[in-house]
Amino acid sequence: MERIQQLLLQLFSVFRRLGRGQLFLLHLLGGMASLITRPGLVVRQLYSVGVHSLVIIVVSGIFVGMVLGLQGYNTLVDFGAEESLGVLVALSLVRELGPVVAALLYAGRAGSALTAEIGLMKATEQLSGMEMMAVDPVRRIVSPRFLAGFISMPLLAAIFTVLGVFGGYFVAVPLLGVDDGAFWSQMQARVDFYDDILNGIIKSVVFGFVVTWIALFEGYDATPTSEGVSRATTRTVVHASLAVLGFDFILTALMFGA
Amino acid sequence: MGQNRTVEILVGLFMGLGIVALLVLAFYVGNLSSYNNDTGYHLEARFDEIGGLKVRAPVTMAGVQIGRVTAVYLDNLEYRAIVEMKIDPEKLSLQRVTETGEQPLNQDGDPMLIPCGEGAPAGSEIALFPECATVLYEDAAASILTAGMLGEQYIGLEPGGGAMVFLLPGDEIRMTQSSIALEQVIGQFLFNQVDKEN
């Protein structure tokens, strides 16, 4: 009996957190309007969310592309189809790996930083201090970060994808001797703007929305102790990564499923 | 203040880099540049069997892409597939023809090609058809071909030449050859083998 009661309580607390997350999202979206008059806040957050994530995105994009080129070559060369390597690299990056891996890296790099920052603000009572001064902390602190994350994610995914394609090109053409013209022309013939590239961009927009939302909510909802902040940061990375992979399946089924 | 400026510059660079990446994706990796939509004239053709031909499949002549398939649907009366294609006039040009739809001749009696939009050359007294015709003859042929053994299917056009009358934009190409299904060819081959043995 006691156990069932506990289980129910836990279930309720899960739903309560979900509900709080929704309300938090509405609140922060409501704070968007006031950002028009203060674009400086967003620019500063774009710097810490976007520019600081650039290094990890650039390096991993190039390496993921190079690995794809190497692995794809080994399989394709058996069928004498190594000219299709460009198609393979570009399609897998544009449709899947670009948005997903960039979002996972973004969750680890920028998402955890957002959670820790806001959680620490809460633990050191900066947020309550703002409320005392009649400044809405969601509007002042959270909304600009959300907008910055929402803008950064598609750009980071696009940079990741393009560098991945060039990484694959670097392995395929100079190292493995795939024909230069066939690499590009087959890629351009088979990668469709609407079916592939636009869907990839839609994916990265959705991931940016979800990851930033989770990161900000976890920070804002953290227990205001050092342990609570550390737990919230871990939760951000785990939940955001799971959400990215789950949403990726749903979006892929919607976009490319028969 | 100086700190602020660096931040702004770096953010601007980041945004610029992202937008350049999006443009590279659209134009260099993808094929957005080949979507110059509204230019081009239509032709259609009816096939008994189109196999795996899809909308946006290439239309080629002598292996050079000159257009794309824009629609595929069924003719409910004849139970044949109608394929509509759009041809890029920069690749397969339109021309002026005489009132009877034939190619104008010059003083020596040789046929000449007057691109659409230009009048008859000075000195010649040729009554030109007010509209533009394609450079395909009326007995032009369209066939559904396959790239390689298992590749994509596309349409190959042949210009014809027996008739001296030209197709107009929007006309139907009457000589068509359906796609060849590999299964049928193999089936026929096996059938013939059995016949020979008996």
Interface residues (C-beta under 8 A of the other chain):
Chain A: V43 R44 L46 Y47 G50 V51 L54 A90 V94 I151 S152 P154 L155 L156 A158 I159 T161 V162 L163 V165 M187 Q188 A189 V191 D192 F193 D196 I197 G200 I201
Chain B: V7 E8 L10 V11 L13 F14 M15 L17 G18 I19 A21 L22 V24 L25 A26 Y28 V29 G30 N31 L32 S34 Y35 R56
